[in-house]
Amino acid sequence: MLCVGKTNPDQDLCNGFNEETKNGSDMTIYEMLLDAALNSIRDAYNRKVNDQLDASPDALLPTADSQITDKTEFELITWLVIRH
């Protein structure tokens, strides 16, 4: 567990993150990482659908409202920055 025995955040790490991101106003690097993760989710979904269509003549295309596309909205619930 990352926080065993810890009751408070590591202030040095928080200060470094705040400095790097200008107190959260410049999240460019993290937005790029999030975009890469979302693209990976979309690619994996499309591969799975294509594999199902290739594997069975009875396979059906997912309905338009259940497909993951560039327009699909995701909700970020939480995030974690890991430093080494």
C-alpha positions, -999 to +999 in steps of 0.1 A: +000+000+000+013+034-009+001+052+022+006+027+050+014+046+082+009+080+066-018+104+077-007+135+058+005+141+022+042+144+015+045+182+014+077+181-006+060+161-034+030+184-033+051+215-035+071+200-065+038+191-083+024+226-077+056+242-090+057+219-120+020+227-129+020+263-118-005+254-090-026+233-114-030+260-140-007+242-165-016+205-166-004+200-202+017+169-196-011+153-176-037+161-202-014+145-228-011+114-207-049+113-202-055+117-239-031+087-245-050+066-220-083+075-236-070+067-271-058+033-257-093+026-244-108+035-278-083+013-297-088-017-274-126-013-278-124-012-316-100-042-316-125-062-295-155-053-317-135-061-349-123-094-334-159-104-325-171-094-360-143-115-376-149-145-353-186-149-359-210-144-387-237-139-361-219-110-344-237-077-344-224-042-344-228-024-312-256+002-312-244+037-320-251+049-284-229+022-269-199+026-292-168+044-280-158+071-304-138+103-304-169+121-292-175+097-262-172+116-229-154+100-200-156+112-164-123+114-145-130+103-109-096+106-094-060+106-104-026+097-089+008+110-098+036+085-092+072+099-089+104+080-087 
